[in-house]
Amino acid sequence: MHRLFTLVFSICISVMMVSNTAVAEGPPSKGAEGMPGALGTFKFKPSDWKEGELTWWKDTDGIDPAVAGCHIATDEDGKPIGRSFPEACLDETTLVESNPGIDEVHSHKNDIGNPDKFDCNAWCVGKGSSAGICKAAPAPPCEQESAMCVCS
């Protein structure tokens, strides 16, 4: 009986962990709306967060889970100012996909962004593949590794 309880408890904890990473706080962004695998947006603070500041950003890949992207901090006119953050895998199938469109200068109130989460398996199946995973990949000019959905 103890083994059965331990097994059931382990499965429940695993399901809770996977479910938690897939949960989004808001609906998908305009560009991700209606795309297969779009789970919605969530609030994101960069590691070098600037509390209380209105900051400006642009994205290298727009909303394209098949491409590893880099989110670049800019001035209001779109000139890079030396900050950036990459897209990322939250687990085997969940991708953090920055938005909006390619090179579209946009603001982050309080320096907090609202990237989309994508289920790479659902995105790939929706594109006609049999399965998909989230995989790390380079995305210059970001120095850190980014991520993308890879279909099979």
C-alpha positions in Angstrom: 0.0 0.0 0.0 2.9 2.4 0.8 4.4 1.8 -2.6 1.1 2.6 -4.3 0.7 5.8 -2.3 4.2 6.8 -3.2 3.7 6.1 -6.9 0.4 8.1 -7.0 1.9 11.0 -5.0 4.9 11.1 -7.4 2.6 11.2 -10.4 0.5 14.0 -8.9 3.5 16.1 -8.2 4.9 15.6 -11.7 1.5 16.6 -13.2 1.3 19.7 -11.0 4.8 20.8 -12.1 4.1 20.3 -15.8 0.7 22.0 -15.6 2.2 25.0 -13.7 4.8 25.7 -16.4 2.1 25.6 -19.1 -0.2 28.1 -17.3 -0.4 31.6 -18.7 -1.7 34.7 -17.0 -3.4 36.3 -20.0 -4.7 35.5 -23.5 -2.2 35.1 -26.4 -0.8 38.3 -27.8 -2.4 39.6 -31.0 0.2 38.0 -33.2 -0.1 34.6 -31.5 -3.9 34.6 -31.3 -5.2 31.6 -33.2 -1.8 30.0 -33.7 -1.6 26.3 -32.8 0.0 25.8 -29.3 -0.5 29.4 -28.2 -1.0 29.2 -24.4 -1.2 32.9 -23.6 1.0 35.6 -22.1 2.7 36.0 -18.8 4.6 38.8 -17.0 8.4 38.7 -17.4 11.0 40.8 -15.5 14.5 40.8 -17.1 17.4 39.9 -14.8 18.5 43.5 -15.0 15.0 44.8 -14.3 14.7 48.6 -14.0 11.9 49.2 -11.5 9.4 52.0 -12.4 10.9 52.7 -15.8 9.2 52.7 -19.2 11.6 50.8 -21.4 11.6 50.3 -25.2 12.3 47.0 -27.0 12.2 45.2 -30.4 12.2 41.5 -31.2 14.4 39.9 -33.8 12.0 37.1 -34.9 8.5 38.4 -34.2 6.2 35.6 -33.2 7.7 32.6 -34.9 8.2 29.5 -32.7 10.4 27.9 -35.4 13.0 30.6 -35.0 15.1 31.4 -31.9 14.7 35.1 -31.1 16.4 37.8 -29.1 14.5 40.7 -27.4 16.7 43.9 -27.7 16.3 47.0 -25.5 16.3 50.2 -27.5 15.7 53.9 -27.1 12.3 55.3 -28.3 13.7 55.4 -31.9 14.7 51.8 -31.9 18.5 52.3 -31.4 19.9 49.4 -29.3 21.1 50.4 -25.8 23.0 47.3 -24.7 20.4 45.1 -22.9 18.8 42.0 -24.3 17.2 38.7 -23.3 16.7 35.5 -25.3 13.6 33.2 -25.7 13.7 30.1 -23.5 12.4 26.6 -22.9 10.5 26.2 -19.6 10.4 22.4 -20.0 10.7 19.9 -22.8 7.7 21.3 -24.8 7.0 24.8 -23.4 8.6 27.8 -25.3 8.8 31.4 -24.1 8.2 33.3 -27.3 8.8 37.1 -27.3 6.5 39.4 -29.3 5.3 41.5 -31.1 6.4 41.7 -34.8 9.9 41.7 -36.2 11.8 44.9 -35.2 8.6 46.5 -34.0 9.6 49.0 -31.3 7.3 48.7 -28.3 7.2 49.7 -24.7 7.4 47.7 -21.5 5.7 49.6 -18.6 7.8 49.2 -15.4 10.3 47.3 -17.6 8.0 44.2 -17.5 7.3 42.3 -20.8 4.5 40.0 -21.7 5.9 37.2 -23.8 3.7 34.3 -25.1 4.1 30.7 -24.0 3.8 28.0 -26.7 3.3 24.3 -26.4 5.8 23.2 -29.1 4.2 19.8 -29.5 0.8 21.3 -30.2 2.4 24.0 -32.5 4.2 21.4 -34.5 1.2 19.0 -34.8 -0.9 22.1 -35.9 1.7 22.7 -38.6 1.4 19.1 -39.9 4.3 17.4 -38.1 3.9 14.4 -35.8 5.5 15.9 -32.7 7.6 18.8 -31.4 9.9 19.8 -28.6 11.5 23.0 -27.3 15.2 23.2 -28.0 18.0 25.6 -27.1 19.5 27.5 -30.0 21.7 30.6 -30.6 20.0 33.9 -31.5 22.6 36.7 -32.1 22.9 39.4 -30.9 21.8 37.7 -27.6 24.9 36.4 -25.9 22.9 33.8 -24.0 21.3 30.8 -25.7 17.8 31.3 -27.0 15.2 28.6 -27.8 12.8 27.4 -30.5 10.3 24.7 -31.3 11.7 21.8 -33.3 9.3 19.6 -35.2 9.6 15.9 -36.2 
